[in-house]
Amino acid sequence: MQQLNLGRSGLRVTRACLGTMNFGTAHGLAACDESEARSIIHAFLDAGGTFVDTADLYHRGETEEIVGRAIKGRREEVVLATKGAMPTGAEGRGLSRRHLTRALDASLRRLGTDHVDVYQCHQWDPRTPIEETMATLDGFVRAGKVRYLGCSNFSAAQIVESQWAAARAGGTPFVALQPQYSLIQRAAEAEILPACERHGLGVIAYGTLGGGVLTGRYRAGEAPGRDTRMGRLLGSDLPGARHWAESLLTRRNLEIAEEVAAVAAAVGAAPADVALSWAASRPGVTSALIGPRSVEQLRQNLAAFELDLPEEARARLEEVSRVDTAPADGSFFHLTPGR
């Protein structure tokens, strides 16, 4: 499997990154039990994959425990990434020194390892000075608990602030960002992807299948089946689940999904393969997250990384999904620290 450097670092990661949010049962929605999750992780490693991403938030810490047990004995094969900032119990949340220190130590215990290769801030914390956060993260690197740093869901301005804060303190900068990026969510192209390129962050794209909308399972005017992801979310009592599903099942998104299905038929591939191949091969994207619920889904996802879409197909997809990506004000890209 092809490997690339992650951002402005020497860390090599595979273009496919195994996302583990589906591993565990604590959230109540259909997901993988530990046996199936272990099989998926081992099949991914056997196929040449190395990059595995998790978070303390997933299934209230259960996912990290599952991942830790699954990679025991194969730890040296894995580029292991996890995230902190979100609450997993009664310990609070955020990017403060107090919370991140407790969160990382808890993640290491659950993962059964003395270090993680990439530690990521799960989201921006407006209540904590970014200088405190970056100093804390640099301390983790110096202590040997973390090898590289990254962030998730940061805006372009927040990326720049973080890199400047690290530079002013002579500390460790971010080398990766996880943004939501797919044919139905291309807003990152306006400012976030250019900021990553300028400031040395590799992009690990998540949500590449648009929550499943781009798999061809959903059609305008038809209610999602109860056994589908959208069907379960629409019927869930989890806070925000129904609203999130409705925000994905818009007319525009379903029209894009129809074009993805048409392109897939033309090139002899599955719609999911087309959507994933498009996202994984976009300029600036180092790795794309996949979230299989079975070994068979894993194999289907990995096939997408071998799919080379014809230029005509790419043009069709980009036209139907086009959005206004002109930055509102790109001047900050030319500023220098201290101004």
TORMI-456786 format. One record per residue: x, y, z of N, C-alpha, C, O in turn. Coordinates in steps of 0.2 Angstrom, whole numbers, plus 5000, padded with zeros to 4 digits. Layout:
TORMI-456786
nc1;nc2;nc3;cac1;cac2;cac3;cc1;cc2;cc3;oc1;oc2;oc3
X;Y;Z;X;Y;Z;X;Y;Z;X;Y;Z
...
//
This chain:
TORMI-456786
nc1;nc2;nc3;cac1;cac2;cac3;cc1;cc2;cc3;oc1;oc2;oc3
5004;4994;5000;5000;5000;5000;5004;5006;5000;5009;5007;5004
5003;5011;4996;5007;5017;4995;5007;5021;5002;5002;5021;5005
5013;5023;5003;5014;5027;5009;5017;5034;5007;5020;5035;5002
5015;5039;5011;5017;5046;5010;5019;5049;5017;5017;5047;5022
5023;5054;5016;5025;5058;5022;5019;5062;5025;5015;5065;5021
5018;5062;5032;5013;5066;5034;5015;5073;5036;5019;5074;5040
5012;5077;5031;5014;5084;5032;5021;5085;5032;5025;5082;5028
5024;5090;5035;5031;5092;5035;5034;5088;5041;5037;5091;5045
5034;5082;5040;5037;5077;5045;5040;5071;5041;5039;5070;5035
5044;5067;5045;5047;5061;5042;5043;5055;5043;5044;5049;5041
5037;5056;5046;5032;5050;5047;5029;5048;5041;5025;5052;5038
5029;5042;5039;5026;5039;5034;5020;5035;5036;5020;5031;5040
5015;5037;5032;5008;5034;5033;5005;5031;5027;5006;5034;5022
5001;5026;5027;4997;5024;5022;4992;5028;5019;4989;5032;5024
4990;5028;5013;4985;5032;5010;4978;5031;5013;4974;5035;5014
4977;5024;5015;4971;5022;5019;4973;5023;5026;4978;5020;5029
4968;5026;5030;4969;5026;5037;4963;5023;5040;4957;5025;5038
4964;5018;5044;4958;5014;5047;4955;5018;5053;4958;5019;5058
4949;5021;5052;4945;5024;5057;4941;5019;5061;4939;5014;5058
4941;5020;5067;4938;5015;5072;4932;5017;5076;4930;5014;5081
4929;5022;5074;4923;5025;5077;4917;5020;5078;4913;5020;5082
4917;5015;5073;4912;5010;5073;4914;5004;5078;4910;4999;5079
4919;5004;5081;4922;4998;5085;4919;4999;5092;4922;5004;5096
4914;4996;5094;4912;4996;5101;4904;4997;5101;4901;4997;5096
4901;4996;5107;4894;4996;5107;4891;5001;5112;4885;5001;5113
4895;5005;5116;4893;5009;5121;4888;5014;5119;4884;5017;5122
4888;5016;5112;4884;5022;5110;4877;5019;5108;4872;5023;5107
4876;5013;5108;4869;5010;5106;4867;5009;5099;4863;5005;5098
4871;5013;5094;4869;5012;5087;4873;5006;5085;4878;5003;5088
4871;5003;5079;4874;4997;5076;4881;4998;5075;4883;5003;5071
4885;4994;5077;4893;4995;5076;4896;4988;5077;4892;4983;5077
4902;4988;5077;4906;4981;5078;4907;4979;5085;4909;4983;5089
4906;4973;5086;4908;4970;5093;4916;4969;5092;4919;4970;5087
4919;4967;5098;4926;4967;5098;4929;4961;5093;4934;4963;5090
4926;4956;5093;4928;4951;5088;4929;4953;5081;4934;4952;5078
4923;4956;5079;4923;4959;5072;4929;4964;5071;4932;4965;5066
4929;4969;5076;4934;4974;5076;4941;4972;5075;4945;4974;5071
4942;4966;5079;4949;4964;5079;4951;4961;5072;4956;4961;5069
4946;4957;5069;4947;4954;5063;4948;4960;5057;4952;4959;5053
4944;4965;5058;4945;4971;5053;4952;4974;5054;4956;4975;5049
4955;4975;5060;4961;4978;5061;4967;4973;5058;4971;4976;5055
4966;4967;5060;4971;4962;5058;4971;4962;5050;4977;4961;5047
4965;4962;5047;4965;4961;5040;4968;4968;5036;4971;4967;5031
4967;4973;5040;4970;4980;5037;4977;4979;5037;4981;4981;5033
4980;4977;5043;4988;4976;5044;4990;4971;5039;4996;4972;5036
4987;4966;5038;4989;4960;5033;4989;4963;5026;4993;4961;5022
4985;4968;5025;4984;4971;5018;4990;4976;5017;4990;4979;5011
4994;4977;5022;4999;4982;5021;4997;4989;5024;5001;4994;5023
4991;4990;5027;4990;4996;5030;4993;4997;5037;4995;4992;5040
4995;5003;5038;4998;5004;5045;4995;5010;5049;4996;5009;5055
4991;5014;5046;4989;5020;5050;4982;5018;5053;4977;5017;5049
4981;5019;5059;4975;5017;5063;4973;5023;5067;4978;5025;5071
4967;5026;5067;4965;5032;5070;4959;5030;5075;4955;5027;5073
4960;5033;5081;4954;5032;5086;4954;5038;5090;4956;5043;5088
4950;5038;5095;4949;5044;5100;4946;5042;5106;4943;5037;5107
4948;5045;5111;4945;5044;5118;4938;5044;5118;4934;5041;5122
4935;5048;5114;4927;5049;5114;4924;5043;5112;4918;5042;5114
4926;5040;5107;4923;5034;5104;4920;5029;5109;4924;5026;5112
4914;5028;5109;4911;5023;5113;4913;5024;5121;4915;5019;5124
4914;5030;5123;4916;5031;5130;4923;5028;5132;4923;5025;5137
4927;5027;5127;4934;5024;5129;4934;5017;5127;4940;5014;5127
4929;5014;5126;4929;5007;5124;4932;5005;5117;4936;5000;5117
4932;5010;5113;4935;5009;5106;4943;5008;5107;4946;5004;5104
4946;5013;5111;4953;5013;5112;4955;5006;5116;4960;5003;5114
4951;5004;5120;4952;4997;5123;4953;4992;5118;4957;4987;5118
4948;4992;5114;4947;4987;5108;4953;4987;5104;4956;4982;5102
4955;4993;5102;4961;4994;5097;4967;4992;5101;4971;4988;5098
4968;4993;5107;4974;4992;5111;4975;4984;5111;4980;4981;5110
4969;4981;5113;4970;4973;5113;4971;4970;5106;4975;4965;5106
4968;4973;5101;4969;4970;5094;4976;4971;5092;4979;4967;5088
4980;4976;5093;4986;4978;5091;4992;4975;5095;4998;4976;5094
4990;4972;5101;4995;4969;5105;4999;4964;5102;4996;4959;5099
5005;4964;5102;5010;4960;5098;5011;4962;5091;5016;4959;5088
5008;4967;5089;5009;4970;5082;5010;4978;5082;5009;4981;5077
5011;4980;5088;5012;4987;5089;5017;4991;5085;5015;4996;5082
5022;4987;5083;5027;4991;5079;5025;4991;5072;5028;4995;5068
5020;4988;5070;5017;4988;5063;5013;4994;5062;5011;4996;5057
5011;4997;5068;5005;5002;5068;5008;5009;5069;5011;5010;5073
5005;5014;5065;5006;5021;5066;4999;5023;5070;4994;5023;5066
5000;5023;5076;4994;5024;5080;4992;5031;5082;4996;5035;5084
4986;5033;5080;4984;5040;5081;4978;5040;5086;4973;5036;5085
4977;5045;5091;4971;5046;5095;4970;5053;5096;4974;5057;5094
4965;5055;5099;4963;5062;5100;4960;5063;5107;4958;5058;5110
4961;5069;5109;4959;5071;5116;4955;5078;5115;4956;5081;5110
4951;5080;5120;4948;5086;5121;4941;5085;5123;4938;5089;5127
4937;5079;5120;4930;5078;5122;4930;5074;5128;4935;5071;5131
4924;5075;5132;4923;5072;5138;4922;5064;5137;4918;5062;5132
4925;5060;5141;4923;5053;5141;4920;5050;5147;4918;5044;5148
4919;5055;5152;4916;5053;5158;4915;5059;5162;4911;5064;5160
4917;5059;5168;4916;5065;5173;4922;5070;5173;4923;5074;5177
4927;5069;5168;4933;5072;5169;4934;5079;5165;4939;5082;5165
4928;5081;5163;4928;5087;5159;4930;5087;5152;4929;5082;5149
4932;5093;5149;4934;5093;5142;4938;5099;5141;4940;5103;5145
4940;5099;5134;4944;5105;5132;4952;5103;5131;4954;5098;5131
4955;5109;5130;4962;5108;5128;4967;5111;5133;4972;5114;5132
4964;5112;5139;4969;5114;5145;4974;5109;5147;4974;5103;5145
4979;5112;5150;4984;5107;5152;4982;5102;5157;4984;5096;5156
4977;5104;5161;4974;5099;5166;4971;5093;5162;4972;5087;5164
4966;5095;5158;4962;5090;5154;4966;5086;5150;4966;5080;5150
4971;5089;5145;4974;5085;5141;4979;5080;5144;4980;5075;5142
4982;5082;5150;4987;5078;5153;4983;5072;5156;4986;5066;5155
4977;5073;5159;4973;5067;5161;4971;5063;5155;4971;5057;5156
4969;5066;5150;4966;5063;5144;4971;5058;5141;4970;5052;5139
4977;5061;5140;4982;5057;5136;4984;5051;5141;4985;5045;5138
4985;5052;5147;4987;5046;5152;4981;5041;5151;4983;5035;5151
4975;5043;5151;4970;5038;5151;4970;5034;5144;4968;5028;5144
4971;5038;5139;4971;5035;5132;4977;5030;5132;4976;5024;5129
4983;5031;5135;4988;5027;5135;4987;5020;5139;4988;5015;5136
4983;5021;5144;4981;5015;5148;4976;5011;5144;4977;5005;5144
4971;5014;5141;4966;5010;5137;4970;5007;5131;4968;5001;5129
4974;5010;5128;4978;5007;5122;4983;5002;5124;4985;4999;5119
4985;5002;5130;4990;4997;5132;4997;4999;5129;5001;4994;5127
4999;5005;5128;5005;5007;5125;5008;5013;5129;5005;5016;5133
5015;5014;5128;5018;5019;5132;5018;5025;5128;5021;5031;5130
5016;5025;5121;5016;5031;5117;5011;5030;5112;5009;5025;5110
5009;5036;5109;5005;5036;5103;5009;5040;5097;5013;5044;5099
5008;5038;5091;5012;5041;5086;5010;5048;5084;5014;5052;5082
5003;5049;5084;5000;5055;5082;4995;5057;5088;4990;5053;5088
4996;5062;5091;4991;5064;5096;4987;5070;5094;4991;5075;5092
4981;5071;5093;4977;5076;5090;4972;5079;5095;4969;5076;5099
4972;5086;5094;4966;5090;5097;4960;5088;5093;4959;5090;5087
4955;5086;5097;4949;5084;5093;4945;5090;5091;4941;5089;5085
4945;5095;5094;4942;5101;5092;4945;5107;5095;4948;5107;5100
4944;5113;5093;4946;5119;5096;4943;5121;5102;4937;5119;5103
4947;5124;5107;4944;5125;5113;4945;5133;5114;4950;5135;5116
4939;5137;5114;4940;5144;5114;4941;5147;5121;4943;5152;5122
4941;5142;5126;4942;5144;5133;4949;5144;5135;4951;5146;5141
4953;5140;5132;4960;5139;5134;4965;5143;5129;4964;5142;5123
4969;5147;5131;4974;5150;5127;4978;5145;5123;4980;5140;5125
4979;5146;5116;4982;5141;5112;4989;5140;5114;4992;5135;5113
4992;5145;5117;4999;5145;5120;5000;5139;5125;5004;5135;5125
4995;5139;5129;4994;5134;5135;4994;5127;5131;4997;5122;5133
4989;5126;5126;4988;5120;5123;4995;5117;5120;4997;5112;5121
4998;5122;5116;5004;5120;5112;5010;5118;5116;5014;5114;5115
5010;5122;5122;5016;5120;5127;5015;5113;5130;5019;5110;5131
5008;5112;5132;5007;5106;5135;5008;5100;5130;5011;5095;5132
5006;5101;5124;5007;5095;5119;5015;5095;5117;5017;5089;5117
5019;5100;5117;5026;5100;5117;5029;5096;5122;5034;5092;5121
5026;5097;5128;5028;5093;5134;5027;5085;5133;5031;5081;5135
5022;5083;5130;5020;5076;5129;5026;5073;5124;5028;5068;5125
5028;5077;5119;5033;5075;5114;5039;5074;5118;5043;5069;5117
5041;5079;5122;5048;5079;5125;5048;5073;5130;5053;5071;5132
5042;5071;5133;5042;5066;5138;5042;5059;5135;5042;5054;5138
5041;5059;5128;5041;5053;5124;5035;5049;5124;5034;5043;5122
5029;5052;5127;5023;5049;5126;5019;5050;5120;5015;5046;5118
5022;5055;5116;5019;5057;5109;5024;5058;5104;5030;5061;5106
5024;5056;5098;5029;5057;5093;5027;5063;5089;5032;5067;5087
5021;5064;5086;5019;5069;5082;5012;5072;5084;5009;5069;5088
5011;5078;5082;5005;5082;5084;5000;5083;5079;5003;5084;5073
4994;5083;5080;4989;5085;5075;4983;5088;5078;4982;5088;5084
4978;5090;5074;4972;5093;5076;4966;5090;5071;4967;5088;5066
4960;5091;5074;4954;5089;5070;4949;5095;5070;4948;5098;5076
4946;5096;5065;4940;5101;5065;4943;5108;5066;4938;5112;5068
4949;5110;5065;4951;5117;5066;4950;5121;5059;4950;5118;5054
4948;5127;5060;4948;5132;5055;4955;5134;5052;4960;5132;5056
4955;5137;5046;4962;5139;5044;4965;5144;5049;4971;5144;5050
4961;5149;5052;4964;5154;5056;4966;5150;5063;4972;5152;5065
4963;5145;5065;4965;5141;5071;4971;5138;5070;4976;5137;5074
4972;5135;5064;4978;5131;5062;4984;5136;5062;4989;5135;5065
4983;5142;5059;4989;5147;5059;4990;5149;5066;4996;5150;5068
4985;5151;5070;4987;5153;5077;4991;5147;5081;4995;5149;5084
4989;5141;5080;4992;5136;5083;5000;5135;5081;5004;5134;5085
5001;5135;5074;5008;5135;5072;5012;5141;5074;5018;5140;5076
5009;5147;5074;5013;5153;5077;5014;5152;5084;5020;5154;5087
5010;5149;5088;5011;5148;5095;5016;5144;5097;5021;5145;5101
5017;5138;5093;5022;5133;5093;5029;5136;5092;5034;5135;5095
5029;5140;5086;5035;5143;5084;5038;5148;5089;5044;5149;5090
5033;5152;5092;5035;5158;5097;5039;5154;5103;5043;5157;5106
5036;5148;5105;5039;5145;5110;5044;5140;5109;5047;5137;5113
5046;5140;5102;5051;5135;5100;5049;5128;5102;5053;5123;5103
5042;5126;5101;5040;5120;5102;5038;5116;5096;5040;5117;5091
5034;5111;5097;5032;5106;5092;5026;5108;5088;5021;5109;5092
5026;5109;5082;5020;5111;5078;5016;5105;5076;5018;5099;5077
5010;5107;5074;5006;5101;5071;5009;5099;5064;5011;5103;5060
5008;5093;5063;5009;5090;5056;5003;5087;5053;5004;5084;5047
4998;5087;5056;4992;5084;5053;4985;5088;5055;4985;5090;5060
4980;5088;5050;4974;5090;5052;4969;5085;5049;4970;5082;5043
4964;5084;5053;4958;5079;5051;4952;5084;5049;4949;5086;5054
4951;5085;5043;4945;5089;5041;4939;5085;5038;4941;5080;5035
4933;5087;5038;4928;5084;5035;4928;5086;5027;4929;5092;5026
4929;5081;5023;4930;5082;5016;4927;5077;5011;4929;5071;5012
4923;5079;5007;4920;5074;5002;4916;5078;4997;4917;5084;4997
4913;5074;4992;4910;5077;4987;4904;5081;4989;4902;5086;4985
4901;5080;4995;4896;5084;4997;4898;5089;5002;4894;5093;5005
4904;5089;5004;4907;5094;5009;4914;5096;5007;4919;5093;5009
4914;5101;5002;4921;5104;4999;4923;5110;5002;4927;5114;4999
4920;5113;5007;4921;5119;5010;4929;5120;5012;4931;5125;5012
4932;5114;5014;4939;5115;5016;4943;5117;5010;4949;5120;5012
4941;5117;5004;4945;5119;4999;4947;5127;4999;4951;5129;4996
4942;5130;5002;4943;5138;5002;4949;5140;5006;4953;5144;5003
4949;5138;5012;4955;5141;5016;4959;5136;5020;4965;5136;5021
4955;5130;5022;4958;5126;5026;4964;5122;5023;4969;5121;5025
4963;5119;5017;4968;5115;5013;4974;5120;5011;4979;5118;5012
4973;5126;5009;4978;5130;5008;4982;5132;5014;4989;5132;5014
4979;5133;5020;4982;5134;5026;4987;5128;5028;4992;5129;5030
4984;5122;5027;4988;5116;5028;4994;5115;5024;4999;5114;5027
4993;5117;5018;4999;5117;5013;5004;5122;5015;5010;5120;5015
5002;5128;5017;5007;5133;5019;5011;5131;5025;5017;5133;5026
5007;5129;5030;5010;5128;5037;5012;5121;5038;5013;5119;5044
5012;5116;5033;5016;5110;5034;5011;5104;5037;5014;5100;5040
5005;5105;5036;5000;5100;5039;4998;5095;5033;4996;5097;5028
4999;5088;5035;4996;5084;5030;4988;5083;5032;4986;5084;5037
4984;5081;5027;4977;5081;5028;4975;5074;5028;4976;5070;5023
4971;5072;5033;4968;5066;5034;4961;5067;5033;4957;5069;5038
4958;5065;5028;4951;5067;5026;4946;5062;5029;4947;5056;5029
4941;5065;5033;4936;5060;5036;4929;5062;5033;4928;5067;5030
4924;5057;5033;4918;5059;5031;4918;5058;5023;4914;5061;5020
4922;5054;5020;4923;5054;5013;4917;5051;5009;4916;5053;5003
4913;5047;5013;4907;5045;5010;4901;5049;5012;4895;5046;5010
4902;5054;5014;4896;5059;5016;4891;5055;5021;4885;5056;5020
4894;5052;5026;4889;5049;5031;4886;5043;5027;4881;5040;5030
4888;5040;5022;4884;5035;5018;4880;5037;5013;4878;5033;5009
4879;5044;5012;4875;5046;5007;4878;5045;5000;4874;5044;4995
4884;5045;4999;4887;5044;4993;4888;5036;4991;4891;5035;4986
4885;5032;4995;4886;5025;4993;4880;5022;4988;4880;5017;4986
4875;5027;4987;4870;5025;4983;4864;5022;4986;4860;5019;4983
4864;5022;4993;4859;5018;4996;4852;5023;4997;4847;5020;4998
4853;5029;4996;4848;5034;4997;4846;5038;4991;4850;5039;4987
4839;5039;4990;4836;5042;4984;4831;5047;4986;4828;5047;4991
4831;5053;4982;4826;5058;4984;4819;5055;4983;4817;5051;4979
4815;5057;4988;4808;5055;4988;4807;5048;4992;4801;5046;4992
4812;5045;4994;4812;5038;4997;4814;5038;5004;4820;5041;5005
4810;5036;5009;4813;5036;5016;4818;5031;5016;4818;5025;5014
4824;5032;5020;4829;5028;5021;4826;5021;5025;4822;5022;5029
4829;5016;5023;4827;5009;5026;4829;5009;5033;4834;5012;5035
4825;5006;5037;4827;5006;5044;4833;5002;5046;4836;5004;5051
4836;4998;5041;4842;4995;5043;4848;4998;5040;4854;4996;5040
4847;5005;5037;4852;5009;5035;4855;5013;5040;4851;5014;5045
4861;5016;5039;4863;5021;5044;4859;5027;5045;4857;5029;5051
4857;5030;5040;4852;5036;5040;4846;5034;5043;4843;5038;5047
4843;5028;5042;4837;5026;5045;4837;5025;5052;4833;5027;5056
4843;5022;5055;4844;5022;5062;4845;5028;5065;4842;5029;5071
4848;5033;5062;4849;5040;5065;4843;5043;5065;4841;5047;5070
4839;5043;5060;4832;5046;5060;4828;5044;5065;4823;5047;5068
4829;5037;5067;4824;5034;5073;4828;5034;5079;4825;5032;5084
4834;5037;5080;4837;5037;5086;4835;5043;5091;4833;5048;5089
4836;5042;5097;4835;5047;5102;4841;5050;5105;4841;5054;5109
4847;5049;5101;4853;5052;5103;4853;5059;5101;4850;5061;5096
4855;5064;5106;4855;5071;5104;4858;5073;5098;4864;5071;5096
4854;5076;5093;4857;5079;5087;4857;5074;5081;4859;5075;5076
4856;5067;5083;4856;5062;5078;4851;5063;5072;4853;5063;5066
4845;5065;5073;4840;5066;5068;4842;5072;5064;4842;5072;5058
4844;5077;5067;4846;5083;5064;4852;5082;5059;4852;5085;5053
4857;5079;5061;4862;5077;5057;4861;5073;5051;4863;5075;5046
4856;5068;5052;4854;5064;5046;4850;5068;5041;4852;5068;5035
4846;5073;5044;4842;5077;5039;4847;5082;5035;4845;5084;5030
4852;5084;5039;4857;5089;5036;4860;5086;5030;4863;5089;5025
4861;5079;5030;4865;5075;5025;4860;5074;5019;4862;5073;5013
4854;5072;5021;4849;5070;5016;4845;5075;5012;4839;5075;5011
4849;5080;5010;4846;5086;5006;4846;5084;4999;4849;5080;4996
4842;5088;4995;4841;5087;4988;4848;5088;4984;4849;5084;4980
4852;5093;4986;4858;5094;4983;4863;5088;4984;4865;5085;4979
4863;5085;4990;4867;5080;4992;4865;5073;4988;4869;5070;4985
4858;5072;4987;4856;5066;4984;4857;5067;4976;4858;5062;4973
4857;5073;4974;4858;5074;4967;4866;5072;4965;4867;5069;4960
4870;5074;4970;4877;5073;4969;4878;5065;4970;4882;5062;4966
4874;5062;4974;4875;5055;4975;4873;5051;4969;4875;5046;4967
4867;5054;4965;4865;5051;4959;4871;5051;4954;4871;5047;4950
4874;5057;4953;4880;5058;4948;4885;5053;4950;4889;5050;4946
4887;5052;4956;4892;5047;4959;4890;5040;4956;4894;5036;4954
4884;5038;4957;4881;5032;4955;4882;5031;4947;4884;5026;4945
4880;5036;4944;4881;5036;4936;4888;5035;4934;4890;5031;4930
4893;5039;4937;4900;5038;4936;4902;5031;4937;4906;5028;4934
4900;5029;4943;4902;5022;4945;4900;5017;4940;4904;5012;4938
4894;5017;4937;4891;5013;4932;4896;5013;4926;4897;5008;4923
4898;5019;4924;4902;5020;4918;4909;5017;4919;4911;5015;4914
4911;5017;4925;4918;5015;4925;4919;5008;4928;4924;5005;4929
4913;5005;4930;4912;4998;4932;4915;4997;4939;4918;4993;4941
4913;5002;4944;4915;5002;4951;4909;5003;4955;4903;5005;4952
4910;5002;4961;4904;5004;4966;4904;5011;4968;4909;5015;4967
4898;5014;4969;4898;5022;4971;4903;5023;4976;4906;5029;4976
4903;5019;4981;4907;5021;4987;4915;5021;4985;4918;5025;4987
4917;5017;4980;4924;5017;4978;4925;5023;4974;4930;5026;4975
4920;5026;4970;4921;5032;4967;4922;5038;4971;4926;5042;4970
4917;5038;4976;4918;5044;4981;4924;5044;4985;4927;5049;4986
4926;5038;4987;4932;5038;4991;4938;5039;4987;4943;5042;4989
4939;5036;4981;4944;5037;4976;4945;5045;4975;4951;5047;4975
4939;5048;4974;4940;5055;4972;4943;5059;4978;4947;5063;4977
4941;5058;4984;4943;5062;4990;4950;5060;4991;4954;5064;4993
4952;5054;4991;4959;5051;4993;4964;5054;4988;4970;5055;4990
4962;5056;4982;4967;5058;4977;4967;5065;4976;4970;5068;4971
4963;5069;4980;4963;5076;4979;4970;5080;4981;4973;5077;4986
4971;5085;4978;4978;5089;4980;4978;5090;4987;4973;5093;4990
4983;5089;4991;4984;5090;4998;4982;5085;5003;4984;5085;5008
4978;5080;5000;4976;5075;5005;4981;5069;5005;4983;5066;5000
4984;5068;5011;4989;5063;5012;4986;5056;5013;4988;5051;5010
4980;5056;5017;4977;5050;5019;4970;5051;5020;4967;5056;5021
4966;5045;5018;4958;5046;5019;4956;5041;5024;4958;5035;5023
4952;5043;5028;4949;5038;5033;4944;5033;5030;4939;5036;5026
4944;5027;5032;4939;5022;5030;4936;5020;5037;4939;5019;5042
4929;5018;5037;4926;5016;5043;4922;5010;5042;4916;5010;5043
4925;5004;5040;4922;4998;5039;4919;4995;5045;4921;4995;5050
4913;4991;5044;4910;4988;5049;4911;4980;5049;4908;4976;5053
4914;4978;5043;4915;4971;5042;4922;4970;5038;4924;4975;5035
4925;4964;5038;4931;4963;5034;4929;4964;5027;4933;4966;5023
4923;4962;5025;4921;4963;5018;4921;4970;5016;4923;4972;5010
4918;4974;5020;4918;4981;5019;4925;4984;5018;4926;4989;5014
4929;4982;5023;4936;4984;5022;4939;4983;5016;4942;4987;5013
4938;4977;5013;4941;4975;5007;4938;4979;5001;4942;4981;4996
4932;4981;5001;4929;4985;4996;4932;4992;4997;4933;4995;4992
4933;4995;5003;4936;5001;5004;4943;5002;5001;4945;5006;4998
4947;4996;5003;4954;4996;5000;4954;4996;4993;4959;4999;4990
4949;4993;4989;4949;4993;4982;4949;5000;4979;4951;5001;4974
4946;5005;4983;4945;5011;4980;4952;5015;4979;4952;5019;4975
4957;5013;4983;4963;5016;4983;4967;5014;4977;4972;5016;4975
4964;5009;4973;4967;5006;4967;4964;5009;4961;4966;5008;4955
4958;5012;4962;4954;5015;4957;4957;5022;4954;4957;5026;4958
4958;5022;4948;4961;5028;4945;4955;5031;4940;4954;5028;4935
4952;5036;4943;4946;5039;4939;4948;5042;4933;4953;5046;4933
4945;5041;4927;4947;5045;4921;4945;5052;4922;4941;5054;4926
4949;5057;4918;4948;5064;4919;4941;5066;4918;4939;5071;4921
4938;5063;4913;4931;5065;4912;4926;5063;4918;4922;5067;4919
4927;5058;4921;4923;5056;4927;4925;5061;4932;4920;5063;4936
4931;5063;4933;4932;5068;4938;4929;5075;4937;4926;5078;4941
4929;5077;4931;4926;5083;4929;4919;5083;4930;4916;5088;4933
4915;5077;4929;4908;5077;4930;4907;5077;4938;4902;5081;4940
4911;5074;4942;4910;5074;4949;4911;5081;4952;4907;5084;4956
4916;5085;4949;4918;5091;4952;4913;5096;4950;4912;5101;4953
4910;5096;4944;4905;5100;4942;4898;5100;4946;4896;5105;4948
4896;5094;4947;4890;5093;4951;4891;5095;4958;4886;5097;4961
4897;5094;4961;4898;5096;4968;4901;5103;4969;4903;5104;4975
4902;5107;4964;4905;5113;4964;4902;5118;4969;4896;5118;4970
4906;5121;4973;4904;5126;4978;4909;5132;4977;4914;5131;4974
4907;5138;4980;4911;5144;4980;4916;5143;4985;4915;5143;4991
4922;5142;4983;4928;5141;4987;4933;5146;4988;4938;5146;4990
4931;5152;4985;4935;5158;4985;4935;5160;4993;4930;5162;4996
4941;5161;4995;4942;5164;5002;4939;5170;5003;4939;5175;4999
4935;5171;5009;4933;5178;5010;4938;5183;5011;4937;5189;5008
4944;5181;5014;4949;5186;5014;4956;5181;5015;4957;5179;5020
4959;5181;5009;4965;5176;5010;4971;5180;5012;4977;5177;5012
4971;5186;5014;4977;5190;5016;4981;5187;5022;4987;5188;5022
4978;5183;5026;4981;5181;5032;4987;5176;5030;4991;5175;5034
4986;5173;5024;4991;5168;5022;4998;5172;5021;5003;5168;5021
4998;5178;5020;5004;5182;5019;5007;5186;5025;5012;5189;5025
5003;5185;5031;5005;5188;5037;5011;5184;5040;5013;5178;5038
5015;5188;5044;5021;5184;5047;5020;5184;5055;5016;5189;5057
5022;5179;5058;5021;5179;5066;5023;5186;5069;5028;5189;5067
5019;5188;5073;5021;5194;5077;5017;5200;5075;5017;5205;5078
5014;5200;5069;5010;5205;5066;5003;5205;5068;4999;5210;5067
//
